[in-house]
Amino acid sequence: MKFYVASSFKNKEQVQYVSHELTMKGFVHSYDWTKNERPSTLEALTEIGTKEKDAVMNSDVVIVLLPGGKGSHIELGMAIAAKKKVFLYSPDNEIDDLALTSTFYQLPEVQKVIGTIDDLILTVCSE
């Protein structure tokens, strides 16, 4: 099963951990954006954006680690629109706090996982 992990650069180590653990369990990582340097040109942004869009579209599972930035929320939207299996991870229940949550976090096709990163990995592997 192919997977993609969306998040912000500040969660780079968690993304790498999740990717490593899922790969060790036989999953296939569609694209590892954590290997990129921060882009310094619009052309580089376009190239990375194309690779990330293709990775979302070619994945069976899209995992979003919060907190995320603009890009990870766009990837969440693409995954929902493409009817991908979506796992939304948060270490706490802020995603259910009415003052802080997003409408799209509450869609029935988004499976929320609250807890540890290892809880997330177990949940993804059990699906």
C-alpha positions in Angstrom: 0.0 0.0 0.0 1.4 3.4 -1.0 1.3 6.3 1.6 2.2 9.9 1.8 2.8 12.0 4.9 1.9 15.6 4.9 3.1 18.0 7.6 5.2 21.1 8.3 9.0 21.3 8.2 8.9 21.6 12.0 7.6 18.1 12.2 10.3 16.7 9.8 11.6 14.2 12.4 8.1 12.8 13.1 7.4 12.5 9.4 10.7 10.6 8.9 9.8 8.3 11.9 6.3 7.5 10.6 7.7 6.9 7.1 10.4 4.6 8.3 8.1 2.6 10.5 5.5 2.2 7.8 8.2 1.2 5.2 9.5 -1.4 7.6 6.0 -2.8 7.8 5.8 -3.2 4.0 4.1 0.1 3.0 5.6 2.0 0.0 6.4 5.7 0.5 5.2 7.7 -2.5 7.4 10.7 -2.0 9.7 11.9 0.8 9.6 15.6 0.9 11.8 15.7 4.0 14.9 15.2 1.7 14.3 18.6 0.1 16.0 21.8 1.0 13.9 24.9 1.4 13.3 26.1 -2.1 14.8 29.4 -3.1 13.1 30.0 -6.5 9.6 29.8 -7.9 10.8 27.1 -10.3 11.9 24.9 -7.4 8.6 25.5 -5.6 6.8 24.4 -8.8 8.9 21.2 -9.1 8.3 20.3 -5.4 4.6 21.1 -5.6 4.2 18.9 -8.7 6.0 16.0 -6.9 3.9 16.4 -3.8 0.6 16.6 -5.8 1.6 13.5 -7.7 2.5 11.7 -4.5 -0.9 12.5 -2.9 -2.7 11.4 -6.1 -0.7 8.1 -6.4 -1.1 7.1 -2.7 -3.7 4.9 -1.2 -3.3 6.5 2.2 -2.6 10.1 3.1 -1.4 10.9 6.6 -1.5 14.5 7.9 0.5 15.2 11.0 -0.5 18.3 12.9 0.4 21.0 13.4 0.6 21.5 9.7 1.1 24.5 7.4 -0.6 25.7 4.3 0.9 23.0 2.1 -0.3 20.1 4.3 -3.8 21.5 4.4 -3.9 21.8 0.7 -2.7 18.2 0.5 -5.4 17.2 2.9 -8.0 18.8 0.6 -6.6 17.1 -2.4 -6.7 13.7 -0.6 -10.3 14.3 0.5 -11.3 15.3 -3.0 -9.6 12.3 -4.5 -11.3 10.0 -2.0 -8.1 8.8 -0.5 -8.0 7.1 2.9 -7.0 10.0 5.2 -5.6 9.8 8.7 -5.4 13.1 10.6 -3.0 12.9 13.6 -2.9 15.2 16.6 -1.1 14.6 19.8 -4.0 16.3 21.7 -7.7 16.9 21.2 -7.3 20.4 19.8 -8.8 19.0 16.5 -12.1 18.6 18.4 -12.0 22.1 20.0 -14.7 24.1 18.3 -12.6 27.3 18.6 -9.5 25.7 17.0 -10.7 23.0 14.6 -11.3 23.0 10.8 -14.6 22.1 9.2 -12.7 19.6 7.1 -11.2 17.8 10.1 -14.8 16.7 10.9 -15.7 15.1 7.6 -16.6 11.4 8.0 -13.9 10.3 5.5 -11.2 11.7 7.7 -10.1 9.3 10.5 -8.8 11.3 13.4 -6.0 9.7 15.6 -5.3 11.5 18.9 -2.4 10.2 21.0 1.2 9.2 20.3 2.9 8.7 17.0 3.0 5.0 17.7 -0.8 5.0 18.1 -1.0 6.6 14.7 1.2 3.9 13.2 -0.8 1.1 14.8 -4.0 2.6 13.5 -2.7 3.0 9.9 -1.4 -0.6 10.0 -4.7 -2.0 11.2 -6.7 -0.5 8.4 
